[in-house]
């Protein structure tokens, strides 16, 4: 299945997705979720470091 076919499919369509389509959609969603998690985790620890610096200085 081509990427063009995958991109043309909409979950609101009346036809059911094939197993291949569904696997592709879920894989893309998982990749995006992992990327967003990694970015959020990095921002979280940067914020903690900044809070520590404000409280205790650059020790």
Secondary structure by P-SEA (a helix, b strand, c coil): ccaaaaaaccccccccccaaaaaaaaaaaaaaaaaaaaaaaaaaaaaaaaaaaaacccc
